[in-house]
């Protein structure tokens, strides 16, 4: 909306107010401001008459603190150059003017009526506007007089539209509501500042709020302003709010005390009512009070009954509006700041509800995904998607609860999310995830099942550990290297026994007696046992089933060989007469061990069995053949085992 249209609307209201500017009531029909007949734009030809003389013959100075219309000869400075008329109302005319010194355009408003009371009201409103320096109140640059004493003011030139125009275009719940609430916050800030300065507006409505092109919000029309008890002595020119009598303001928005003319009940909560009335129109597109006649509208204002908003209006915002517009001031918000805090709380709650709704949508996607079985090739992608949806939904619900801890949507959504993920974790036996979720809200019904899963997994782990230990006990690779070392040592000792026996036999009958030869082999066995104890000290093979099998087999073979020698002695045969039988026992024992550990031992068994056969052919060389076989077989087996990797 152009500046001319804005000022035209504002001046329309002045025209309807008449000369009783400080104690008056706006009896205006509820039509669009642009439809009021006496507020036509000022033609350029008007400037050429008496007003042109008053505007053109300006003095070189300006008194910005002129208290009234009779304040001497103060005048608009000569560098204010009138460009074009913007509008005319009952009390003033507004021009677009240029201030070349600062290179800016301004709005120049000149008092139209000549009566002293009208001029005093004009100056009073100007002084209030000038005193209230706030980002949401139109800045007043200067206050002065024309040569004939008529007051005029220089204001910021605002280009935009009125809030009421925006409400007419876009009202009610929806995306536009956020814009109206932002405007309402700015208006509330302006009123809170005015109350702090001791000024009560008393005529706030969307018509008196201007929204500039870039979103700046300005509260206008302080013509009905009154002084609050905390107002300073500098506001003495304003009437005391509690002393005023008679209806004041615009009936469609009036607080009950304004409609009754009860000045004693007027305070900051009166403007809070007007804030609520503005919010009502933003929500519904219609003023708070309606009626066919002024009397009916005033009666509705006096009753101020709670309004039943349509279901699409957020319940919390509807309650806030009805509280602000309560009939009894004590039931309203304490002041504009209290109202703004409640509005800010609603906005936080609204943000929380939006986050909760987003979390619910993500939760729905997650639940749908969990119901679908993914093919094996999509398992990893599905797991990543589940994690992403959970993280996003969880963040939305948690942030919503931080903004509004009492949000039912956020709390119930968080519980449903926890339940869905716990079912997923329990179904997949993901104990780590289940435990991580067990402290979340809504996990209480699942804790017993989580404990059962933990016990089931622990039992399975114990069984797996038992099986691993059993497998390790039967894995010959774990004992191959240390046993290979022992066998190599045994081969060396066997070689020693064989060579020593052969040497003793060649030395003569005295040295080849059975006692000496047995002593040599016992010495070889003792040396082998000692080396084994030294080499295997600290080795973890004592619990190996393979080592037990090896030890048991060799013990059985050793006992059998000893039995053969005892039988040989009992039968009266010379020593080592039954060595082929001993070799046969050794072959059978090694073959049995091969089937328990590794087939490579079958070669050793074959060597012993072959030796048993050849010893029957050359019995005189039986001990040497057995010794050589023992050395070669055990040595080869030891080297093989040393190369095995566990």
C-alpha positions in Angstrom: 0.0 0.0 0.0 1.3 3.5 -0.9 2.1 6.0 1.8 -0.8 8.2 0.6 -3.3 5.4 1.2 -1.9 4.7 4.7 -2.1 8.3 5.8 -5.5 8.5 4.2 -6.7 5.7 6.4 -5.2 7.2 9.5 -6.6 10.6 8.8 -10.0 9.1 8.1 -10.1 8.0 11.7 -9.1 11.5 12.9 -12.0 12.9 10.9 -14.4 10.5 12.6 -13.1 11.4 16.1 -14.0 15.1 15.9 -12.4 17.7 18.3 -12.8 15.8 21.6 -9.4 14.1 21.0 -8.4 13.3 24.6 -11.7 11.9 25.9 -13.7 10.4 23.0 -15.1 7.2 21.5 -14.7 6.2 17.8 -18.3 5.6 16.6 -17.2 4.3 13.1 -19.1 1.8 11.0 -17.2 -1.4 10.4 -16.4 -0.7 6.8 -13.0 -0.7 5.2 -11.3 2.6 6.0 -10.9 3.4 2.4 -14.7 3.5 2.0 -15.2 6.5 4.3 -16.2 9.4 2.2 -14.6 12.4 3.9 -11.1 11.0 3.5 -10.4 11.6 -0.1 -6.8 12.3 -1.1 -5.9 15.9 -1.1 -5.8 17.4 -4.7 -2.7 19.3 -5.6 -4.7 22.4 -6.2 -5.5 22.7 -2.5 -2.0 23.6 -1.8 -2.3 26.8 -3.9 -4.8 28.4 -1.5 -4.6 29.4 2.2 -2.7 26.2 3.0 -0.1 27.0 0.4 0.5 30.3 2.0 0.9 28.7 5.4 3.2 26.0 4.1 5.2 28.2 1.9 6.0 31.1 4.2 8.0 29.1 6.7 10.4 30.6 9.3 14.1 29.5 9.5 13.8 27.8 12.9 11.9 24.9 14.5 11.1 24.4 18.1 10.8 20.6 18.5 9.4 20.9 22.0 6.5 23.2 21.4 4.0 22.5 24.2 0.9 23.9 22.5 -0.3 25.7 19.4 0.4 29.1 21.0 4.1 28.3 21.3 5.5 31.5 19.7 6.9 31.7 16.3 8.5 28.3 15.8 8.2 27.0 12.3 9.1 24.2 9.8 12.7 24.7 8.6 13.1 26.0 5.1 14.9 22.8 3.9 11.6 20.8 4.2 10.4 21.0 0.6 6.8 19.8 0.1 6.5 17.3 -2.7 2.9 16.1 -2.8 -0.1 15.7 -0.7 -0.7 12.3 0.9 -4.1 12.7 2.5 -6.5 14.8 4.5 -8.6 14.1 7.6 -10.8 15.9 10.0 -7.8 17.0 12.2 -4.8 17.2 9.9 -3.3 17.1 6.4 -0.3 15.0 5.5 2.3 15.8 2.8 5.2 14.0 1.4 8.2 16.2 1.9 11.9 16.2 1.2 14.6 17.1 3.6 17.5 17.8 1.2 20.1 18.3 4.0 19.8 14.6 4.9 18.6 13.4 1.5 15.5 11.7 2.8 11.7 11.9 2.3 9.5 12.5 5.3 5.8 12.7 6.2 4.8 16.3 7.1 1.6 16.4 9.1 -0.1 19.8 9.6 -3.0 20.5 12.1 -6.1 21.4 10.1 -8.4 22.7 12.8 -7.9 26.1 14.3 -9.6 25.6 17.7 -7.1 25.8 20.6 -8.4 22.5 22.1 -7.8 20.7 18.8 -4.4 22.2 18.4 -3.5 21.2 22.0 -4.6 17.6 21.3 -2.5 17.6 18.1 0.5 18.7 20.0 -0.2 16.3 22.9 -0.3 13.3 20.6 2.9 14.5 18.8 4.7 14.8 22.1 3.7 11.3 23.2 4.8 9.9 19.9 8.1 11.8 20.2 8.7 10.6 23.7 8.2 7.0 22.9 11.3 6.3 21.0 11.0 2.6 20.2 11.6 0.4 17.1 7.9 -0.3 16.8 6.7 3.2 17.2 6.9 5.6 14.2 9.8 8.0 14.8 8.9 11.7 15.1 11.6 13.9 13.7 10.4 17.4 14.7 7.5 19.3 16.1 6.9 22.9 15.1 4.3 25.5 14.1 3.3 27.4 11.0 3.4 31.2 10.9 -0.2 31.3 12.0 0.6 29.1 15.0 -0.9 25.9 13.7 1.3 22.9 14.9 2.9 20.5 12.4 5.1 17.5 12.8 7.7 15.7 10.7 7.5 11.9 10.8 9.2 9.0 9.3 7.6 8.2 5.9 6.4 4.7 6.1 5.5 2.8 2.9 3.6 -0.4 3.4 0.1 -1.3 4.5 -2.0 -1.5 7.6 -2.2 -4.7 9.7 -6.0 -4.8 9.1 -5.4 -4.9 5.4 -3.2 -7.9 5.8 -5.7 -9.6 8.0 -8.5 -9.0 5.5 -6.3 -10.6 2.8 -5.0 -13.6 5.0 -6.5 -14.4 8.3 -7.2 -17.5 10.3 -5.1 -20.5 11.2 -2.5 -21.5 8.6 0.9 -20.4 7.4 -0.1 -16.8 7.5 -0.8 -17.0 11.3 2.9 -17.0 12.0 3.2 -13.6 10.2 0.3 -12.2 12.3 1.9 -13.5 15.5 5.2 -11.8 14.6 3.3 -8.5 14.1 1.5 -9.0 17.4 4.8 -9.6 19.2 6.2 -6.3 17.8 3.0 -4.5 18.8 3.2 -6.0 22.3 6.8 -4.8 22.6 5.8 -1.3 21.7 3.0 -1.3 24.3 5.3 -2.8 27.0 7.7 0.0 26.4 4.9 2.6 26.5 3.6 1.1 29.8 7.1 1.3 31.2 7.2 5.0 30.3 3.8 5.4 31.9 1.7 5.7 28.8 -1.6 3.8 28.0 -2.6 3.6 24.4 -6.4 2.8 24.8 -7.2 2.6 21.1 -5.0 -0.2 19.8 -6.5 -2.1 16.8 -5.2 -3.5 13.5 -6.1 -0.2 11.8 -3.5 1.6 14.0 -0.7 -0.8 13.2 1.4 -0.2 10.0 3.6 -2.9 8.4 6.3 -1.4 6.2 7.6 -2.9 3.0 10.4 -4.8 4.7 8.4 -6.1 7.6 8.9 -3.3 10.1 5.9 -2.9 12.4 4.8 0.5 13.8 2.1 1.3 16.3 0.3 4.6 15.3 -2.4 7.0 16.6 -1.6 7.9 20.2 -4.5 10.4 20.3 -6.3 8.6 23.1 -3.2 8.0 25.2 -3.5 8.5 28.9 -1.1 8.6 31.8 -0.5 5.6 34.0 0.3 6.1 37.7 4.0 5.4 37.1 4.1 8.2 34.5 6.7 10.9 35.1 5.9 14.6 35.7 6.9 15.3 32.1 3.7 13.5 31.0 1.5 16.0 32.9 0.0 17.1 29.6 -1.7 13.7 29.3 -4.9 13.0 31.3 -4.7 10.5 34.2 -6.2 7.3 33.0 -8.0 6.7 36.3 -9.6 10.1 36.1 -11.2 9.7 32.7 -14.9 9.1 32.4 -17.0 8.1 29.4 -16.5 5.4 26.7 -13.2 5.7 24.8 -11.7 3.8 21.8 -13.2 1.8 19.0 -16.3 -0.2 20.1 -15.4 -3.3 18.1 -12.2 -3.8 20.2 -13.0 -2.0 23.5 -12.2 -3.5 26.8 -15.2 -3.6 29.2 -13.9 -0.7 31.3 -13.5 1.4 28.2 -17.0 0.6 27.1 -18.4 1.5 30.5 -16.2 4.6 30.8 -14.7 3.3 34.0 -11.4 5.1 34.2 -10.6 3.8 37.6 -10.4 0.3 36.2 -8.1 1.3 33.4 -4.5 0.2 33.6 -1.9 -1.8 31.6 -4.4 -4.7 31.5 -6.7 -2.5 29.4 -4.1 -2.5 26.6 -3.7 -6.3 27.2 -7.4 -6.7 26.3 -6.8 -4.7 23.1 -3.8 -7.0 22.2 -6.2 -10.0 22.7 -8.8 -8.3 20.5 -6.2 -7.8 17.7 -5.2 -11.5 18.0 -8.9 -12.4 17.8 -9.3 -10.6 14.5 -6.1 -12.3 13.2 -7.5 -15.7 14.1 -11.1 -15.2 12.8 -10.9 -12.3 10.3 -13.5 -10.4 12.3 -13.4 -7.9 15.2 -13.9 -9.2 18.7 -17.3 -7.4 19.3 -20.1 -7.4 16.7 -23.6 -6.0 16.6 -26.1 -4.2 14.3 -25.9 -1.0 16.2 -23.3 0.9 18.3 -25.4 0.0 21.4 -25.2 -3.7 20.6 -21.5 -3.5 20.0 -20.9 -1.7 23.3 -23.0 -4.2 25.1 -21.0 -7.1 23.6 -17.8 -5.3 24.8 -19.2 -4.9 28.3 -20.1 -8.6 28.5 -16.8 -9.8 26.9 -17.9 -13.4 26.9 -15.4 -16.1 26.1 -15.3 -16.9 22.3 -15.8 -20.4 21.0 -13.1 -20.6 18.3 -13.3 -23.1 15.5 -11.5 -26.4 15.9 -8.8 -25.4 13.4 -7.6 -22.7 15.8 -4.9 -24.1 18.1 -6.5 -24.6 21.5 -3.6 -23.1 23.4 -3.8 -19.9 21.3 -7.5 -19.7 21.7 -7.2 -20.0 25.5 -4.5 -17.3 25.4 -6.8 -14.9 23.4 -9.8 -15.5 25.7 -7.7 -14.9 28.8 -6.4 -11.6 27.4 -10.0 -10.6 26.6 -11.4 -11.6 30.0 -14.1 -9.4 31.4 -12.4 -8.9 34.7 -9.0 -7.2 34.5 -7.7 -9.5 37.3 -8.3 -12.5 35.1 -6.1 -11.1 32.2 -2.4 -11.1 31.9 -0.7 -8.7 34.3 0.7 -6.5 31.6 2.0 -6.6 28.0 5.2 -8.4 29.0 3.2 -11.1 30.7 1.1 -11.4 27.5 4.3 -11.6 25.4 5.7 -14.3 27.6 2.6 -16.4 27.1 2.7 -15.8 23.4 6.4 -16.8 23.3 5.5 -20.0 25.3 2.8 -20.8 22.7 5.3 -20.3 19.9 7.7 -22.7 21.6 4.9 -25.1 22.1 3.9 -24.7 18.4 7.5 -25.5 17.4 7.4 -28.5 19.7 4.2 -29.7 18.1 5.7 -29.3 14.7 8.8 -31.3 15.7 6.6 -33.9 17.3 4.6 -34.2 14.1 7.8 -34.6 12.1 9.0 -37.2 14.5 5.7 -39.1 14.1 6.1 -39.1 10.3 9.6 -40.5 10.6 8.4 -43.1 13.1 5.7 -44.2 10.7 8.3 -44.7 8.0 10.5 -46.6 10.5 7.6 -48.9 11.5 6.7 -49.6 7.9 10.4 -50.5 7.2 10.6 -52.8 10.2 7.6 -54.8 9.0 9.2 -55.5 5.6 11.7 -58.4 5.3 14.7 -57.3 3.4 16.5 -59.7 1.0 20.1 -60.6 2.1 21.7 -58.3 -0.3 19.8 -55.3 1.2 20.4 -56.1 4.8 23.2 -53.6 5.4 21.3 -50.8 3.5 18.2 -51.6 5.6 20.2 -51.4 8.8 21.6 -48.0 7.8 18.1 -46.7 7.0 16.7 -48.0 10.3 19.5 -46.2 12.2 18.9 -43.0 10.2 15.2 -42.9 10.7 15.5 -43.7 14.4 18.1 -41.0 14.9 16.1 -38.3 13.1 12.8 -39.3 14.9 14.5 -39.5 18.3 16.1 -36.0 17.8 12.7 -34.5 16.8 10.9 -35.9 19.8 13.8 -35.0 22.2 14.0 -31.5 21.0 10.2 -31.1 21.2 10.3 -32.3 24.8 13.0 -29.8 25.6 10.9 -27.0 24.1 7.8 -28.2 25.9 8.3 -30.9 28.5 4.6 -31.5 28.9 3.9 -32.1 25.2 1.7 -35.2 25.0 2.5 -35.7 21.3 6.3 -35.6 21.9 6.2 -37.9 25.0 3.8 -40.5 23.4 5.8 -40.4 20.2 9.1 -41.0 22.1 7.5 -43.9 23.9 6.3 -45.4 20.6 9.7 -45.0 19.0 11.4 -46.7 22.0 8.9 -49.6 21.8 9.4 -50.0 18.1 13.2 -50.1 18.3 13.1 -52.4 21.4 10.9 -54.9 19.5 13.4 -54.7 16.6 16.4 -55.1 19.0 14.8 -58.1 20.8 13.7 -59.7 17.6 17.2 -59.4 16.2 18.8 -60.3 19.6 20.8 -57.0 19.5 21.5 -56.8 23.3 23.7 -53.8 23.0 20.9 -51.8 21.3 18.3 -53.1 23.8 20.5 -52.1 26.7 21.1 -48.6 25.2 17.3 -48.1 24.8 16.4 -49.6 28.2 16.8 -46.2 29.9 14.6 -44.4 27.4 11.1 -43.3 28.3 8.6 -46.1 27.5 11.2 -48.9 28.0 9.8 -50.1 31.4 7.6 -53.0 29.9 10.6 -54.3 28.0 13.1 -54.5 30.8 12.2 -58.1 31.9 12.5 -59.3 28.3 15.9 -57.5 28.0 17.1 -59.3 31.1 15.9 -62.7 29.6 17.7 -61.9 26.4 20.9 -61.1 28.3 20.7 -64.4 30.2 20.0 -66.3 27.0 22.9 -64.7 25.2 25.2 -65.3 28.3 24.2 -69.0 28.4 24.9 -69.3 24.7 28.3 -67.6 25.1 29.1 -70.0 27.9 28.2 -72.9 25.7 30.3 -71.5 22.8 33.2 -71.0 25.1 32.9 -74.6 26.3 32.8 -75.8 22.7 35.8 -73.6 21.8 37.7 -75.0 24.7 36.7 -78.5 23.6 37.8 -77.9 20.0 41.1 -76.4 21.2 41.7 -79.5 23.3 41.2 -81.7 20.3 43.2 -79.6 17.9 46.6 -81.3 17.4 47.9 -78.0 15.9 48.0 -76.4 19.3 50.5 -79.0 20.6 52.3 -79.8 17.4 55.4 -77.5 17.9 56.2 -78.4 21.5 55.6 -82.1 20.8 57.8 -81.9 17.7 60.6 -80.6 19.9 60.1 -83.5 22.3 60.1 -86.1 19.5 63.3 -84.6 18.0 64.9 -84.9 21.5 63.6 -88.5 21.7 65.1 -89.3 18.3 68.5 -88.0 19.4 68.4 -90.0 22.6 67.3 -93.1 20.6 70.3 -92.6 18.3 72.5 -92.4 21.4 71.0 -95.6 22.8 71.3 -97.5 19.5 74.9 -96.4 18.8 75.9 -97.1 22.4 74.4 -100.6 22.3 76.1 -101.4 19.0 79.4 -100.2 20.4 79.0 -102.3 23.6 78.1 -105.4 21.6 81.2 -105.1 19.5 83.4 -104.6 22.6 82.8 -108.0 23.8 80.4 -110.2 25.7 81.2 -108.6 29.1 80.0 -105.2 27.8 76.9 -106.5 26.0 75.2 -108.0 29.0 71.5 -107.4 29.3 72.0 -105.3 32.4 74.4 -102.9 30.7 72.3 -102.6 27.6 69.1 -102.0 29.6 71.0 -99.4 31.6 72.0 -97.5 28.4 68.4 -97.4 27.2 67.1 -96.4 30.6 69.7 -93.6 30.6 68.4 -92.5 27.1 64.8 -92.5 28.4 65.8 -90.4 31.4 67.6 -87.9 29.4 64.7 -87.7 27.0 62.2 -87.2 29.8 64.4 -84.5 31.4 64.7 -82.6 28.1 60.9 -82.9 27.6 60.3 -81.5 31.1 62.7 -78.6 30.4 61.4 -77.9 26.9 57.7 -78.1 27.8 57.9 -76.1 31.1 55.4 -73.2 30.9 53.7 -74.6 27.7 49.9 -74.6 27.8 49.4 -78.1 26.5 48.7 -79.9 29.7 44.9 -79.6 29.1 45.0 -80.7 25.5 43.1 -83.8 24.6 45.8 -84.5 22.0 48.6 -84.4 24.5 46.5 -86.7 26.7 46.0 -89.1 23.7 49.7 -89.0 22.9 50.8 -89.6 26.4 48.2 -92.3 26.9 49.1 -94.1 23.7 52.9 -94.0 24.4 52.3 -95.1 28.0 50.2 -98.1 26.8 52.9 -99.0 24.2 55.6 -98.6 26.8 53.8 -100.9 29.2 53.2 -103.4 26.4 56.9 -103.3 25.5 57.9 -103.8 29.1 55.5 -106.7 29.3 57.2 -108.3 26.3 60.6 -108.0 27.9 59.3 -109.5 31.1 57.7 -112.3 29.1 61.0 -112.8 27.3 62.9 -113.1 30.5 60.3 -115.4 32.1 60.5 -117.7 29.1 64.3 -117.9 29.5 65.1 -116.3 26.2 68.1 -114.0 25.9 67.4 -110.2 26.1 65.6 -108.5 23.3 64.7 -111.9 21.7 61.1 -110.6 21.3 62.0 -107.1 19.8 59.9 -107.8 16.7 56.9 -108.0 18.9 57.9 -104.7 20.6 58.3 -103.0 17.1 54.8 -104.4 16.2 53.3 -102.8 19.3 55.0 -99.5 18.5 53.6 -99.7 14.9 50.0 -100.4 16.1 50.2 -97.7 18.8 51.4 -95.0 16.3 48.7 -96.1 13.7 46.0 -95.7 16.4 47.4 -92.3 17.2 47.3 -91.3 13.5 43.6 -91.8 13.3 43.1 -89.5 16.3 45.4 -86.7 15.2 47.0 -86.6 11.8 47.4 -89.1 9.0 51.1 -88.3 8.7 51.6 -90.7 11.6 50.6 -93.6 9.4 54.0 -93.3 7.8 55.7 -93.7 11.2 53.5 -96.7 12.0 54.4 -98.3 8.7 58.1 -97.9 9.5 57.7 -99.6 12.8 55.6 -102.5 11.3 58.2 -102.9 8.5 61.0 -103.0 11.1 59.1 -105.7 13.0 59.1 -107.8 9.8 62.8 -107.2 9.0 63.8 -108.0 12.6 62.4 -111.6 12.1 64.6 -111.9 9.0 67.8 -110.6 10.6 67.3 -111.1 14.3 70.9 -110.5 15.2 70.5 -106.9 14.0 67.1 -106.4 15.7 68.2 -103.8 18.2 70.1 -101.7 15.7 67.2 -101.8 13.2 64.7 -100.8 15.9 67.0 -98.0 17.1 67.5 -96.6 13.5 63.8 -96.8 12.8 63.0 -95.1 16.1 65.5 -92.3 15.4 64.5 -91.7 11.8 60.7 -92.0 12.5 60.7 -89.8 15.6 63.1 -87.3 14.0 61.0 -86.9 10.8 57.8 -86.7 12.8 59.3 -84.0 15.1 60.5 -81.9 12.1 57.0 -82.2 10.6 55.3 -81.1 13.8 57.7 -78.2 14.2 56.6 -76.8 10.9 52.9 -76.9 11.7 51.3 -73.5 12.5 48.6 -73.3 15.2 
